[in-house]
């Protein structure tokens, strides 16, 4: 027995044991079963009948039979990498679900019936969150929901100053903006009866003046379930750094091909969503990819929407917290993975 044959037999035994273990745990699906059988049979044939290698390479037009093994091994390795990545994503989603349940269970469960509510994700925003909340209250709005995404700054103390005016949920581990929005969506599904929710950034970028237009649209067009605000439809000229403007325009094209929806602005956190469609909009992407996930859900579920001009207020503080332009590539890869490989 050659060393190569011995290697094949050991690998065959390992794969057989893994297959039996997965089958006993009832975690086999059809794709896994087919791939395991192919790999198992491949190694068994080459281990017991090595002469087969001498004739099989002609079928694949390669110079040596060993090349066939290399190419086949690469394919299987890629598959297992995707399998491990899928498991990693599944574990992260389970962790987020656990943190979400803890945040909801440890909160004040109030039954509230009202027209609107504000959802404000907050992570290390203690410098601006106070003014943002106070500005909303000063404009006679109430029902403000803040999710403290395990901020490591002075946010908890700042938010405690509004204990009688707002509701705060706390994540006990930072999970990202997508996870914070879904936590509040789930809270509202369980305890609140409001007509629509407004997603509002904590960093003082969004203007309450724009809400006058949204209230008019929501009142006149009862069939519109989501308003997506666009900074590129505003009559007022909004300054956006050149490179960021290019990335946002490219993202519009990317979104069109991925989600088959034509928008002018795809990563604007200012939204209005009727609560009657919240059961369909369930966010699974924890981080900034949630913005594209929401759009994809709107497209797939045929949820009625409308783009509305909005005026964004850029400050030194908000620009300092922008993500780097190179991060757009990473976000795009995560979106492609979630849509086609998850």
Residue pairs with C-beta under 8 A, 6 or more apart in sequence:
2 50
4 50
5 46
5 47
5 50
8 43
8 44
8 46
8 47
9 43
9 47
11 43
12 40
12 43
12 44
12 47
15 36
15 39
15 40
15 43
16 40
18 36
19 28
19 36
19 40
22 28
22 32
35 76
35 79
39 76
42 72
45 52
46 52
46 53
46 69
53 65
53 66
53 68
54 65
56 65
56 68
57 63
57 64
57 65
57 67
57 68
60 67
60 68
60 71
62 68
62 71
82 341
85 337
85 341
86 341
86 342
89 337
89 342
92 286
93 284
95 173
95 175
96 175
96 179
96 286
99 171
99 172
99 173
99 175
99 179
100 171
100 179
100 182
100 183
100 186
102 172
103 147
103 169
103 170
103 171
103 172
103 183
104 169
104 183
104 186
104 187
104 190
106 170
107 167
107 168
107 169
107 187
108 167
109 190
109 191
110 167
110 191
110 192
111 191
111 192
111 193
112 143
112 191
112 192
112 193
112 194
113 192
113 193
113 194
114 142
114 143
114 192
114 193
114 194
114 195
115 194
115 195
115 196
116 141
116 143
116 194
116 195
116 196
116 197
116 198
117 143
117 144
117 145
117 188
117 192
117 194
117 197
117 198
118 136
118 141
118 143
118 144
118 145
118 197
118 198
118 200
119 145
119 147
119 181
119 184
119 185
119 197
119 198
119 199
119 200
120 129
120 132
120 133
120 144
120 145
120 146
120 147
120 200
120 201
120 202
121 147
121 149
121 177
121 180
121 181
121 199
121 201
121 202
122 129
122 146
122 147
122 148
122 149
122 151
122 155
122 159
122 180
122 202
123 148
123 149
123 150
123 151
123 174
123 177
123 180
124 151
124 152
124 153
124 155
125 132
125 151
125 153
125 155
125 202
125 203
126 151
126 153
126 154
126 155
126 157
126 158
127 317
128 202
128 203
128 204
128 317
129 146
129 155
129 158
129 159
129 202
130 158
130 161
131 204
132 200
132 201
132 202
132 203
132 204
133 144
133 146
133 162
133 165
133 166
135 208
136 144
136 200
136 208
137 144
137 165
139 208
141 208
142 165
143 194
144 162
144 165
144 166
144 167
145 166
145 167
145 169
145 184
145 187
145 188
146 159
146 166
146 167
146 168
146 169
146 202
147 168
147 169
147 170
147 171
147 180
147 181
147 183
147 184
148 155
148 156
148 159
148 168
148 169
148 170
148 171
149 171
149 174
149 175
149 176
149 177
149 179
149 180
150 170
150 171
150 172
150 173
150 174
150 175
156 170
159 166
159 168
169 183
169 184
169 187
171 179
171 180
171 183
175 286
176 286
176 287
176 288
176 290
177 269
177 287
177 288
177 290
178 283
178 284
178 285
178 286
178 287
178 288
178 289
178 290
178 291
178 293
179 283
179 286
179 287
179 290
181 199
181 283
181 290
182 282
182 283
182 284
182 290
184 197
185 197
185 278
185 281
185 282
185 283
188 194
188 197
188 275
188 278
189 275
189 278
189 279
192 275
193 275
194 275
195 218
195 274
195 275
196 218
196 272
196 273
196 274
196 275
197 272
197 273
197 275
197 278
198 211
198 214
198 270
198 271
198 272
199 269
199 270
199 271
199 272
199 273
200 206
200 269
200 270
201 269
201 270
201 318
203 315
203 317
203 318
203 321
204 313
204 315
204 317
204 318
205 269
205 312
205 313
205 314
205 315
205 318
206 269
206 270
206 310
206 312
206 313
207 310
207 311
207 312
207 313
209 311
210 229
210 270
210 308
210 309
210 310
210 311
213 308
213 309
214 227
214 272
214 308
217 224
217 227
217 306
217 308
218 224
218 227
218 272
218 274
221 306
223 304
224 304
224 305
224 306
225 273
225 274
225 276
225 277
225 303
225 304
225 305
226 271
226 272
226 273
226 274
226 277
226 298
226 303
226 304
226 305
226 306
227 271
227 272
227 273
227 305
227 306
227 307
227 308
228 263
228 265
228 268
228 271
228 295
228 305
228 306
228 307
228 308
229 265
229 268
229 270
229 271
229 307
229 308
229 309
229 310
230 263
230 264
230 265
230 268
230 307
230 308
230 309
230 310
231 238
231 240
231 265
231 268
231 309
231 310
231 311
231 312
232 238
232 248
232 264
232 265
233 264
233 265
233 307
233 308
233 309
233 310
234 309
234 310
234 311
235 309
236 311
238 311
238 312
238 314
239 314
240 248
240 314
241 319
243 325
244 322
244 325
247 325
247 328
248 265
248 266
248 267
250 328
251 266
251 267
251 328
252 263
252 264
252 265
252 266
254 332
255 261
255 263
255 266
255 292
255 295
256 262
256 263
258 292
258 296
258 335
258 336
258 339
259 292
259 295
259 296
259 299
259 300
260 299
261 295
261 296
261 298
261 299
263 295
263 307
264 307
265 307
266 291
266 292
266 295
267 288
267 291
267 292
268 291
268 310
268 312
269 291
270 310
270 312
271 294
273 281
277 301
277 303
280 297
280 301
280 303
281 294
281 297
281 298
281 301
281 303
282 297
283 290
283 293
283 294
284 293
284 338
285 292
285 293
285 334
285 335
285 338
287 331
287 334
288 323
288 327
288 331
289 331
289 334
289 335
289 338
292 331
292 335
293 335
293 338
296 335
296 339
297 303
298 305
